[in-house]
Amino acid sequence: MANVSLKHIYKVYPNGTKAVNDFNMQIEDKEFIVFVGPSGCGKSTTLRMIAGLEEISAGELKIGDAVVNGMEPKDRDIAMVFQNYALYPHMTIYENIAFGLRMRRIPDIKRDKEGNPVLDKNGNEIPVMRKYNKRELDQKVNEAAQVLGITEYLQRKPKEMSGGQRQRVALGRAIVRQPKVMLLDEPLSNLDAKLRTQMRSEIVKLHNKLNTTFIYVTHDQVEAMTMGTRIVVMKLGFVQQIDTPKNLYMYPANKFVAGFIGTPQMNFFNVTLKKEGDKVRVRFEGPEASIYAPYSLLQKTAPRYLDGNTPVCLGLRAEDISLDPEAVKNSKTNIKVKISHLEELGTETLVYGDIDLGYDGIEETDTRIIIKAAGFKDYKTGEIVEAALNFGAAHLFDRQTEESIMPRIPEYNYLDCKVEEGEISFAGNKIKLPPAMECPDGGGELLIPVTAVNFGGEISAEVESCENINGQILLCLNVNGDRLYALSDSEQTGSVKIGLDFKKLIIRVGDRQIDPMPLINGLTGTFVSEKTPESVNGKTKKVAHYYLLINGVKLEAPAEIYMKMFAATAGRKVYNSEYRYEWTPCDFALSGSGIEAQVLEVLDYGGERFVKCAAGGETLYVKCEGSPTGKIYLLPDVSKVSVIEREREIRIV
Ligand code: ADP
């Protein structure tokens, strides 16, 4: 029983394939996690890194409290079940299950023939490593066999067992070891469809019985959806989304996840959106049809998508479209469909068609539609019917990036504003802009990131709703009738006072844009070591020290940093590589020595001041007091550095 933590995990194979990129996840004890994605997306590689069968290129992997990056598989307290269950054919099932245990040593204390502890001359017990005895083996094998329902087959040989039974034996071999984490790599893909379904529920039951963390790899989204407490969807080495089955289905973060999860696949249509008062006109490309949706459904969407021109992809699941005459009569968002053919599945019928009446619905056009209807249906090929679209369940994606444009946590709030003599008016409030945000007078737009709202300021707001989204608390605030989303540390209700973190805001007035202050400072450098004579236990020895070398300045790296750099660059040229060292503006001290920089200006954001300075061709923003001028020296806090290796572009610290 253990949690598993993956931080900035990368796998770059020697041939340069980046199989896994910046994998971050906190797996809680006893979770059933499924890694899912098409072949080659990096799911097995990730699992094999957790198992210790594949070296980790960069990042930190913890099982329980221990960092296991360099630990042998056998010491990780994990058990792995593969697709190919590879039982020993000449051994009985009992022996197959007991085999792993026979090879193990367990800690005990030395005992005499009667089983009493033998003590050393100081009266202490003597620790020893010993094998399992027959009674213990029997007990463990029988327990596992019972859990898996194979007790009666223990004396058989594998060839006398069915595929499903053999897979159970493979599971038995893993569970007798009582691992902290069970890793399963496509364990069911060799079984036929019926057996797969049966074993699926058996594995879920097994997970409940064992109360152990399970990590399961599959390419089958149905398997993922029915088994996982949380699912990691991967594509081309990148994590696309980590969430519960329900949330993946309801709130896919991008078009890939939307299309991958659920059968039949989600319908996608090319549309443009135009805000017209409190409605949004959704214009379909192809059939030249339009529907009107209430703007309230699209409030988390950036205004630029609502200009009537920006290409958007509309996603609707087959069950969110209805042909039921009653539903069509009551719906204001209907569209014409030309029926092509039906797939009758008994309890439901999949109706295929096209919303472009010029097509036949058989061809996979951009306008093809699949509708789920209850029971048997009797439509004729070529028939034109009205379908009601449940726009409340619609998904919208940027057609270029394929990211959702209605994320559960929006990035920005978009508000109309007016700037006049250094004061900004928005949502019925007028506040003074800090000196750093010099802005011309005029009307425009204010973009407030949800992370830029703090609590305890001057602006009055009412909490309209409070939503916990995977541990992040999103408040929907009403500020004099305008809606404002804000992330909060705690749940809140009623009236609140809020303030704004000015350095994160964007103001657009005319063709001027006031940008937020960059929150990451990057400096390029190398890594060096130096040996210095030091007195160790009264003797003079040469001791190695390690440094980040930036613009000719050596900054000593603490052990936790250089160990990670060595681990991530093992076998590579740690001293010959170039690195990007990154810090936040708060991680520097202005000092009498350090990295030389030239002050460009001091940015006064009201409560906070930052010095904008140039250091060897880079522009940096550093928190400061007072008004430094001319030449300054910066001392970054090396323990807080993030390091990116330039050659492979991977984050190694
Ligand atoms: P999945 O399990 O999702 O099918 P893998 O983790 O097996 O994917 O592979 C991810 C990527 O890494 C693929 O592009 C694959 O070709 C590549 N890959 C896997 N193993 C190796 C290897 N030993 N050497 C080089 N590339 C590899």
Residues whose N, C-alpha, C, O or C-beta is under 5 A from the ligand:
A	BS01	ADP	Y13 N15 T17 A19 P38 S39 G40 C41 G42 K43 S44 T45
